[in-house]
Amino acid sequence: MGIRFRKSFSFGKLLKLNVGKSGITSVSIGIPGLRQTLGRKRRTTTIGIPGTGISYVRKSKRRK
């Protein structure tokens, strides 16, 4: 089992920067309940009802 490192930095309610051992891993943009995450290999869209834990996640590979 390996050791992982991950840290998130928030810039207001709209922007979040996720950092790992190898640098910036993803950027998340959105409001509570609707968020778009752009990672190195995939794009994730999350739609949810804030405060309930209910959400729908759609993952897709990024185009190069």
Secondary structure by P-SEA (a helix, b strand, c coil): cbbbbbbbbbccccbbbbbccccccbbbbbcccbbbbbcccbbbbbbbccccccbbbbbbbbcc
